[in-house]
């Protein structure tokens, strides 16, 4: 708030502001959903990015570059670089752009990326 005029500063949030989905930032509590990552059942917040969920699990990378074989994970965080691709319900998706939903099945190349794995 601009103390001198009693008005919110330009660019600041007010009680009436809405995010891009039309909800106020604190309007609804987050719902937990169940999903499977590499055969491991987990819970996450509905709408959270898959990249964030995987990083919370300790996955910093989950595939290898097809040419250099170097480990790859999120790089740009906005869908431009394609470094975070993985399989979601048997379809290639970018983890940074994919929001978790209930019953999602995620398959990474993580096992293949572990040290000593046969490339």
C-alpha positions in Angstrom: 0.0 0.0 0.0 1.1 3.5 -0.7 0.8 4.9 2.8 0.5 8.5 1.7 -2.5 8.0 -0.5 -4.1 4.8 0.9 -4.0 3.1 -2.5 -2.2 -0.1 -3.4 1.1 0.3 -5.2 1.1 -0.4 -8.8 1.6 -4.2 -9.4 0.8 -5.2 -5.8 -2.0 -7.7 -5.0 -5.2 -6.6 -3.3 -8.0 -8.7 -1.9 -9.8 -8.4 -5.2 -6.9 -9.5 -7.5 -7.2 -12.8 -9.3 -4.6 -15.1 -10.7 -4.7 -16.4 -14.3 -7.2 -19.1 -13.5 -9.7 -16.6 -12.0 -9.0 -17.5 -8.4 -7.6 -15.4 -5.7 -4.3 -16.8 -4.6 -5.7 -18.1 -1.2 -9.3 -18.8 -2.3 -9.3 -22.6 -2.2 -7.2 -25.2 -0.2 -5.1 -27.4 -2.3 -6.3 -30.9 -3.0 -4.0 -33.9 -2.7 -4.0 -36.4 -5.6 -2.4 -39.8 -6.0 0.0 -40.6 -8.9 2.6 -43.2 -9.7 6.2 -42.3 -10.5 8.4 -45.1 -11.8 6.1 -47.6 -10.0 6.2 -45.7 -6.7 2.8 -44.4 -5.5 3.0 -40.8 -4.2 0.7 -38.0 -3.3 1.1 -34.4 -4.5 -0.9 -31.2 -4.7 -3.3 -31.1 -7.6 -2.1 -28.6 -10.2 1.5 -28.6 -9.0 4.0 -28.9 -11.9 5.3 -32.4 -12.4 8.8 -31.0 -12.5 8.3 -29.6 -9.0 6.9 -32.9 -7.7 9.9 -34.8 -9.1 12.4 -32.4 -7.7 10.7 -32.7 -4.3 11.2 -36.4 -4.5 14.9 -35.8 -5.1 15.0 -36.3 -8.8 17.2 -33.6 -10.3 17.3 -35.3 -13.7 15.3 -38.1 -15.3 16.5 -38.8 -18.8 19.7 -38.8 -20.9 20.4 -36.7 -23.9 20.1 -39.0 -26.9 23.4 -37.8 -28.4 25.7 -37.0 -25.5 24.1 -39.4 -23.0 24.4 -36.7 -20.3 21.7 -36.6 -17.6 18.9 -34.1 -18.3 16.2 -32.5 -16.2 14.5 -29.1 -16.0 16.6 -26.4 -17.5 14.4 -23.5 -18.6 11.3 -24.2 -16.5 9.0 -22.9 -19.2 8.8 -25.5 -21.9 11.3 -24.1 -24.4 14.2 -26.4 -24.0 12.5 -29.9 -23.9 15.2 -31.1 -21.4 12.5 -32.4 -18.9 10.6 -34.7 -21.3 9.3 -37.9 -19.8 6.3 -40.3 -20.3 3.0 -39.4 -18.7 0.3 -42.0 -19.3 2.5 -43.4 -22.1 2.7 -40.0 -23.9 5.8 -37.7 -24.1 5.3 -34.6 -22.0 7.4 -31.8 -20.6 7.4 -32.0 -16.9 7.7 -28.3 -16.4 4.4 -27.7 -18.3 2.5 -30.7 -17.0 0.3 -30.3 -13.9 -0.2 -33.4 -11.8 -3.7 -35.0 -11.8 -5.2 -37.9 -10.0 -4.2 -41.4 -11.3 -1.4 -40.0 -13.4 1.3 -42.6 -14.3 4.8 -41.1 -14.9 7.7 -43.1 -16.3 11.2 -41.6 -16.3 14.5 -42.9 -17.6 15.8 -42.4 -14.1 16.8 -46.1 -13.6 18.8 -45.9 -16.9 20.4 -42.7 -15.7 21.8 -44.1 -12.5 25.6 -44.5 -12.3 26.7 -47.8 -13.6 23.5 -48.3 -15.6 24.0 -49.9 -19.0 23.7 -47.2 -21.6 
